[in-house]
Amino acid sequence: MKGFNKINNNLRTEKYVYQLFYVTGLFFILISIFAQNLTIFFKPPVILALCLIYLVKVENRSALVLFTMLLILVSEVLSMKDFVGYFRVVNILLSLYYFLNIVLLWKSLKKIKIQFNKVFTIQLLIAMGLIVYVLISVARLILPSVIEDKVFLVILILFFTLFVCSCYYIYLNSKTVVSSSLMVAASCFLIVNILTALYKLYVFLEVFVVIANLLQVFGQFFLIKFFIEQHKLVPNRKDYF
């Protein structure tokens, strides 16, 4: 009976934390549309709700996952406050964020096993070639505005590219039921980073802000979802040409 009550309590708690995320996420998106100057106050609750989801859903919790959430929280608050003024700090925080996420993904990479013939597949090479091309193109557009901090921008692009490459490699070489969350997260982060750089430093469009904020929420949710389900990852033995 006690065990049954415990299960019910756990399910109820999960329900509440997910509802908290949905409510805070919805408020954040609505604020992005109607009062963008207030988004700085509504994003922290979304991140905290995601942290609660992770704490509730995972038994063997990793403090590193929670630390990365703290990093992204601080970097986004600083970015909303003054992107240009805190550009160097934001780049350092984001570089560390993506580096630590690569460390967290190492467990999955070891489980799948990194193989030379699967790293240099047509699918992965085309995807990463296009991504690198887009990132370099955007970097060239915004570089005149941040010329003094170009080294930090290059480092960020390097770590972000490695992060996306790791995500796509895991996705292509594992059962997609679990790893699809990782692919969605990486794709969202790619668009978010490009749009943020464009509307902060090149051309401001309100629709860019709304799309970027929406995809931030989706990306962070699906990344946490992957870390919750990471233990279920099963390698796909299928060889790609």
FENVEN-V522867 format. One record per residue. PHI is phi in whole degrees, 0 to 359 (NA if undefined). OMEGA is omega in radians with two decimals (NA if undefined). NEAR is the number of other C-alpha atoms within 12 Angstrom. Layout:
PHI&OMEGA&NEAR  PHI&OMEGA&NEAR
This chain:
NA&3.13&7  297&3.13&8  296&3.12&9  296&3.12&10  296&3.14&11  295&3.12&12  296&3.12&13  298&3.13&14  295&3.12&15  295&3.12&20  296&3.13&17  294&3.12&16  297&3.10&20  301&3.14&23  300&-3.11&19  294&-3.10&19  290&3.07&28  293&3.08&27  297&3.09&19  299&3.11&23  296&-3.13&31  298&-3.12&23  292&-3.12&21  293&3.11&26  295&3.13&33  295&3.11&24  298&-3.14&27  298&3.13&35  293&3.13&31  296&3.09&23  295&3.11&23  298&-3.11&31  277&-2.97&23  255&-3.11&16  207&-3.02&18  299&-3.14&25  291&-3.12&20  257&-3.09&20  299&-3.12&32  299&-3.13&27  270&-3.04&23  256&3.11&31  282&3.13&40  308&3.11&30  300&3.11&28  295&3.13&39  297&3.14&42  296&3.09&31  296&3.09&33  295&3.08&43  298&3.12&37  295&3.09&29  301&3.13&36  297&-3.11&36  296&-3.10&26  284&-3.01&24  275&-3.02&26  251&3.10&24  276&3.11&15  268&-3.02&16  284&3.06&23  251&3.12&22  297&-3.12&18  293&3.09&24  298&3.14&36  294&3.12&28  294&3.11&23  295&3.09&33  294&3.07&36  295&3.12&26  299&-3.10&29  291&3.10&38  296&-3.12&33  295&-3.11&27  296&-3.13&31  288&3.09&37  297&3.12&28  295&3.12&28  297&3.12&30  290&-3.10&30  287&-3.13&21  197&-3.04&19  298&-3.11&24  290&-3.12&26  296&-3.12&18  254&-3.04&24  304&-3.11&36  295&-3.13&27  296&3.14&26  298&3.11&32  296&3.11&37  296&-3.14&29  297&3.14&33  292&3.09&38  299&3.10&32  295&3.13&30  299&-3.12&31  289&3.08&38  298&3.14&29  293&3.07&28  292&3.04&38  296&3.08&34  299&3.13&23  294&-3.14&30  280&-3.09&36  301&3.10&23  301&3.13&20  288&3.13&34  297&3.10&32  293&-3.13&21  293&3.13&20  283&-3.09&31  77&3.13&23  283&-3.13&21  239&-3.07&18  305&-3.08&11  290&3.12&18  264&3.06&28  285&-3.09&28  261&3.06&21  267&-3.14&22  300&-3.11&17  301&-3.08&22  291&-3.12&27  294&3.12&22  295&-3.13&16  299&-3.10&25  289&3.08&31  298&3.12&19  294&-3.13&18  296&3.14&30  298&3.13&26  299&-3.14&18  296&-3.13&21  297&3.12&31  294&3.12&22  298&3.12&17  294&3.13&28  300&3.12&33  295&3.13&22  292&-3.03&21  267&-3.06&28  305&3.13&25  302&-3.13&15  277&-3.08&22  226&-3.03&26  303&-3.12&19  288&-3.10&15  247&-3.05&24  296&3.13&21  298&-3.14&19  293&3.10&26  292&3.13&34  296&3.12&27  297&3.12&23  299&3.14&31  298&3.14&35  298&-3.12&27  293&3.13&28  294&3.11&36  298&3.11&33  296&3.11&27  296&3.14&38  297&3.13&38  299&3.10&37  297&3.14&39  298&-3.11&45  290&3.11&36  296&3.11&44  297&-3.12&42  297&-3.08&36  288&-3.02&37  243&3.09&37  214&3.08&34  294&-2.97&24  288&3.13&25  302&3.14&23  268&-3.00&31  285&3.09&39  298&3.09&28  298&-3.13&32  292&3.12&43  295&3.11&35  297&3.14&31  299&-3.13&33  298&3.13&41  296&3.11&33  297&-3.13&30  297&3.12&36  299&-3.13&33  294&-3.14&29  300&-3.10&30  297&3.13&38  292&-3.12&36  296&-3.14&33  299&3.12&36  298&-3.11&36  292&-3.05&29  279&3.10&27  276&-2.99&30  238&-3.03&28  241&3.13&22  220&-3.08&19  269&3.02&15  227&-3.11&19  300&-3.13&21  296&3.08&20  298&-3.12&27  297&-3.11&35  296&-3.14&28  296&-3.14&28  298&3.14&33  294&3.11&38  297&-3.12&31  289&3.03&32  301&-3.13&38  298&3.13&41  298&-3.11&33  299&-3.13&32  293&3.10&41  295&-3.09&35  289&3.07&31  292&3.08&43  297&3.11&41  301&3.12&32  295&-3.12&36  295&3.07&41  290&-3.04&31  258&-3.02&26  304&-3.10&38  293&-3.13&22  272&-3.07&20  298&3.13&29  236&3.13&25  299&3.09&27  258&-3.06&22  280&-3.10&14  290&3.11&14  268&3.09&18  260&-3.11&20  275&NA&13
